[in-house]
Amino acid sequence: MTDGVAAPVAELEQVTRTYRMGANEVRALDELSFAFGRGEYWAVMGSSGSGKSTLLNLLGCLDRPSSGSYRIDGVDVSTLDDDRLSEIRSTKLGFVFQSYNLIPQLNVLENILVPLFYQDEPPADGLARATRLAERVGLGNRLEHRPLELSGGQQQRVAIARALVNHPTLILADEATGNLDSHTAMEILALLDELHAEGRTILIVTHEPDVGERAQHVLRLKDGRIESVVRDQNPAPAVAAVR
Amino acid sequence: MKGPSLARTVRLGVSSLLLHKLRSLLTTLGVLFGTSSVIAMLAIGEGASEEAQEQIRQLGSRNIILRSVKPREDFATGQQTVRVVSYGLTEDDLARVRDTFPGVSRVVPVREIFEEVRKGDRAMNPRVLATLPVYREITGRVVAEGRFLADADLDVTANVCVLSDEVASYLFPFESPLGQTVKVGADYYTVVGTLLARVRPQSDAAPAGKSTAEVFIPLETGQKWYGSIQVKLRAGSREMEEVELHEVVVEADSAENVPLVASACREMLTRNHPQGDYEVVVPLELLLRAEATKRIFNIVLGSIASISLLVGGIGIMNVMLATVTERTREIGIRRALGAKRRHIVMQFLVETVVLSVGGGLLGVALGLLIPIIVEATADMRTIVTPSAPLLAFLISAGVGVVFGLYPAARAARMDPVEALRHE
């Protein structure tokens, strides 16, 4: 927003999401207004219960706000029906999960292809794209392997390749390094740095300070509200330092 | 093209099912046995009814068979001193049917002679029937070799006979019986012809306990040599019976008149034979009854089939529900990556249909195999109508859709966020 290059990739206006827990009503997000600019690399931090997962689910079009509205890539998604949300997920978003979430019965290449599988008009070069991405994340020689035959780090690379196959406008990473040892985690973060350097918009939810420090900007949440916003904490991000 | 193609969804479903090979195989068993039993039972039922109908048709659908039946002892002439048991149809009955009944075209009397038939040291006890030449035509028997009885035989009370296939092949295993002589009781008869074998009768259309081995001699000859009183040797006792005619075959002039003639015969016999020493067999009625029986049979088979397919379907549904729960995570992932609800529905529906159709195909194969085995081992005719496997297959596919819808809908209804959180 500050640089004003283009419309933000994701923009929230007064978004509230409440959950009913027994008799109580929990406000996971409380009238949150914020914008994630194009090409930015954000870490969303906060303790558990701060609302960061809820924010991720909303931005991921997996959930709907209780009130307020938000736009993804200029489209107001808060009122879309299930099918349209699914379309947005398959065309504009890339997901990286903490527990990799690969589909066990599919091999590496097939897993990478899943988002294209559900597009109404899948690109003709899907297979070539997936192969190229697998090579890029260093798994070009393991295309036929099943997830269970790969290490955690390798699985997460497959997941990142999968998140890239549909050329998403926004990559959402949920504790993407949470299940990895520190060395592998650094490799994954380096990969994210690379993607950022290529101009992709990345939003990583984490509670690990190391991970938060790697990002370009940090948004801290507390009780569903913004606690602090730190911009450009790393003026010279360590692009492609580790590979 | 909208979304994933069916071929890819099917391939995906197959690979998911192959992940649990044993489970998938066991799940299909219900449908497998359901479809195979449908096909096998239909084939056996069809074969049996076809066989029965053919036997009845051989008896002649325009015929009415009046037969003498020995009355029960307490009904018979009573005192022990009477040595000759007299019963059965008479020449009078024959004349009345022939001369006074409307709708009757031909009537042929049959006398049965209880004598042994021998050729050299080979002996057997076929039914020796003394009758008229027209008998062959009315009952639709076919001459294999030589000729049937002729009017000339009657005129001269010739000692000639015609052998059924069974008798001919037993008494003359290595040669043609034509022109040879056989001994019936104490007399010698020249064989003038043989008949083609008929389908083995088994229904009530044939007199119980009697073989199909038959020897035909001219009616006059039978009457001349054997009279109407015959001695029957039974285990340990001897019995004398006086029976004028053992059987009268009445031919109606058209199939429509058969019920009319049959009821006229019954009425006449009821009046003249109060002791009930007769029976009336109407092949047409048997035919109709056989058809009704077949219908009931088909209904019963249909119910059994639908129950077994229902059970098979429930088995599949049960497994698919478990699968959906087990794969909640996968559903969440797919949803997050852009799968719409209908994609999830399709995925699980296709998986269910692949299971049930797989079972159906195996069932069709097994179902086609069973009739072959039955035919080879049990001497039963089976007929697989082309519609049976097709029907069974379509039903199994239908079972897959019906019982797959609920699990698939349940999978699609899941909340993606919760599904992703599922361990």
Interface residues (C-beta under 8 A of the other chain):
Chain A: N57 G60 L62 D63 D82 D83 S86 E87 R89 S90 T91 F95 F97 N101 L102 I103 P104 Q105 L106 V114 P115 F117 Y118 Q119 D120 E121 P122 R162 N166
Chain B: M1 K2 G3 P4 R8 S15 S16 L19 R329 E330 G332 I333 R334 R335 A336 L337 G338 A339 K340 R341 R342 H343 P416 V417 L420
